[in-house]
Structures are given as structure tokens and as C-alpha cells.
Amino acid sequence: MIKVLVTGAAGQVGQDLLDVLAGRIPPGGDPTFQPDGSAISPDDFSVMGLTHHDLDVTDVVAVHRTVGMVRPDIIVHLAAYTAVDKAESDAATCFAVNEVGTGNLSDAAFEFGARLIAVSTDYVYDGRKGATYVESDATNPSGVYGRSKLAGELRCRPQDTIVRTSWVMGLRGRNVLHVIADRVARNEPVRFVTDQVGTPTFAADLARALASFARRPLGGIWHVANRGTTSWFTVAETAAREFGAPAGFVRPIVTDELSPAPAATRPPRSDLSTQKWESAGFEPMPEWTAGLSRFAAARN
Ligand SMILES: NC(=O)c1ccc[n+]([C@@H]2O[C@H](COP(=O)([O-])OP(=O)(O)OC[C@H]3O[C@@H](n4cnc5c(N)ncnc54)[C@H](OP(=O)(O)O)[C@@H]3O)[C@@H](O)[C@H]2O)c1
């Protein structure tokens, strides 16, 4: 039995990961998606999920005490400051969580012989490459959140696993799909941008992928995202249709039309290649459209 400690366990990925590691399929998950070739049974992992209330990852003493007490084989570090716009005026807190907190977990994992799996973001890229990103591409984050996540990556060790993912949406999380579903229910049309392009990722699929890394000791940087490159407009339009909206419910706009303008600059194109993941022998990630259909079916 592999002993796993999960930080940020109440977040959208955390809740799905606790299900996956317990051998359950999270709501909206795909029971056939077994990227490492076998199902997870309830006694494969013993899991301790820690919420923000249980463990503040910025508290170095508490982190070392907790990891020293639990003595996990694997730490999946999901705790993060994820409020991208708020971060622009709250950089100190954002860096404390995303840089120092991640460093605390890497140090404690090293000290107590655990392997760290830390989740990072497509926002470490500036999005100006004009093509799909691979793990070896240059980073150049354009906002505080991206800079803090990159700083966190740099506090990790070569043997740690860094999983960069993007546009994460979980059934039990706060995300744009719930906003769209609520607007459809109230028949209030929405506007979404056509000029931000990336790879949507469903928390249930990401959680199952993270469990695969818990089974296989693969250090370094990995992209994990659902397959398919798309814009926020297309995500919103597809979601609105799934939630029963009529045609034309989502109006296309460009980022410059957003009012008020968001505080943080987003990468214009930050879709992630998962070629490295597939080359390591893992099953390809599901298409984002399939993830969205499962999400909608579970929510409707
Ligand atoms: N969401 C996305 O679109 C996205 C995209 C790319 C990468 N990621 C990365 O994916 C990972 C998981 O994201 P998510 O979407 O599950 O985020 P989430 O739903 O915002 O969950 C993050 C969790 O971290 C907790 N947290 C915040 N500060 C903490 C602290 N100081 N100590 C301990 N816990 C703390 C939060 O608790 P409170 O709410 O109680 O503070 C929350 O439960 C993160 O590393 C994130 O950066 C997310």
C-alpha cells in the first residue's frame, strides 16, 4: 500500500484525487480511463488529505512536523493561491503560498524520504510562442500568479515531479462551467473571448493522471491536460449547448472588450503538448469535449 499525503485536499483537484486514490470514480470521471493500464482498488493507497485548515503550507514548522509524523511515500501538493487577478495586488501572499509553500513541501519530502508531485500551470509561459508548448520551452510568466508558480517549481528538486496543467474544471470546484450553467438556467446570455486559446482539463481526468505518477517514480516536468486546443469562446459555446442553451447564447468577443479589464494578463495561447506523457507509455488523455460531456451529464 502506497501512503499518500495530499495538500489542498478541499480544492477542485484535491476532492477528485481523494476519490481516485480510494478507488472511486469522481463525479464526471471516466471509469475506462486508466492511463497506467490498471484500475485502482481501495487498498492500493492509504491517503491523508489535508485542507488549508489542517495544514497551512506557508508554515515551515507545521509542514515538517506533519510530514515527519505521517511519513508518506508520496506527497501530492495541490495547495495553491489560485486567484489569478487578486494576485496582482496581493503578490506577497501569492508568493508565500506558491513559492515558499512549495519549497517547504519539497524540503520536507527530501528530509523524510517522500517523493513530491507538485502541480503547476500553463501560466508559466507567456503564450506568445504561436504553437503548442512542450516541457522544454522557455518560461516567461506575464503575471504574479504565473511568476509565483514558476518560483515554486524552481524550489523543487530534480527528483520531484512537476505537473503543469491548464484551465482546470472540477464538478465540485469554483469554475466557469458552473457560471455558464447558472446563466443558462436564468436565460442570461454570456460573452466569452475568442483570443485566449489553451487546453481545458477536467479535474477528474487530471486526478487519475496524478495517481499514475504516484505509481511510477518519474521526476522532472510533465504536461498533463485534456486533448484538444480551443478558445474560451468555444468552451463556453459547447458547455452552453450541453446545458441546454439555444444557439447564439454565447457571444464571441476579444480580450480588449472585457470591461472592467481583468487585473492579470493571460497568455494568448498556452495549449500544452502531452507527447512526453504518451511517450512514457501512459494512455492519451481524454479529449476535452468528452470531459465536458461527462461534466454536464453529472451536473444536469
Ligand atoms: N484552477 C486552474 O485553472 C488551474 C490551472 C492550472 C494549474 N492549476 C494548479 O492546480 C492545482 C490545484 O488547483 P485547484 O484548481 O484544485 O485549486 P483550488 O480549487 O483553488 O484549490 C486550492 C486549495 O489550496 C488551498 N490553499 C490555499 N492557500 C493555502 C495554504 N496557505 N495552505 C494550505 N492550503 C492552501 C485552498 O484552500 P482555501 O480555499 O481554504 O484557501 C484550496 O482548497 C494548483 O497547484 C493550481 O495552481 C490550477
The ligand as an ORCA input file, in Angstrom:
! r2SCAN-3c Opt
* xyz 0 1
  N      -7.703     26.030    -11.490
  C      -6.997     26.109    -12.621
  O      -7.493     26.512    -13.679
  C      -5.559     25.654    -12.625
  C      -4.838     25.725    -13.835
  C      -3.512     25.306    -13.846
  C      -2.927     24.823    -12.681
  N      -3.643     24.785    -11.523
  C      -2.982     24.295    -10.325
  O      -3.615     23.084     -9.947
  C      -3.506     22.904     -8.527
  C      -4.877     22.596     -7.956
  O      -5.734     23.667     -8.311
  P      -7.284     23.700     -7.968
  O      -7.972     24.160     -9.207
  O      -7.699     22.447     -7.289
  O      -7.281     24.904     -6.940
  P      -8.362     25.305     -5.824
  O      -9.663     24.667     -6.092
  O      -8.267     26.792     -5.724
  O      -7.744     24.630     -4.522
  C      -6.578     25.102     -3.935
  C      -6.654     24.759     -2.475
  O      -5.469     25.249     -1.826
  C      -5.853     25.725     -0.562
  N      -4.883     26.680     -0.031
  C      -4.702     27.970     -0.361
  N      -3.717     28.508      0.392
  C      -3.257     27.516      1.200
  C      -2.267     27.450      2.198
  N      -1.522     28.520      2.534
  N      -2.048     26.264      2.835
  C      -2.798     25.177      2.520
  N      -3.780     25.180      1.596
  C      -3.990     26.340      0.938
  C      -7.211     26.368     -0.789
  O      -7.904     26.456      0.430
  P      -8.784     27.778      0.762
  O      -9.696     27.965     -0.409
  O      -9.461     27.395      2.025
  O      -7.792     28.899      0.916
  C      -7.854     25.398     -1.767
  O      -8.592     24.404     -1.098
  C      -2.860     24.185     -8.000
  O      -1.485     23.977     -7.853
  C      -3.101     25.196     -9.112
  O      -2.110     26.221     -9.119
  C      -4.932     25.176    -11.475
*
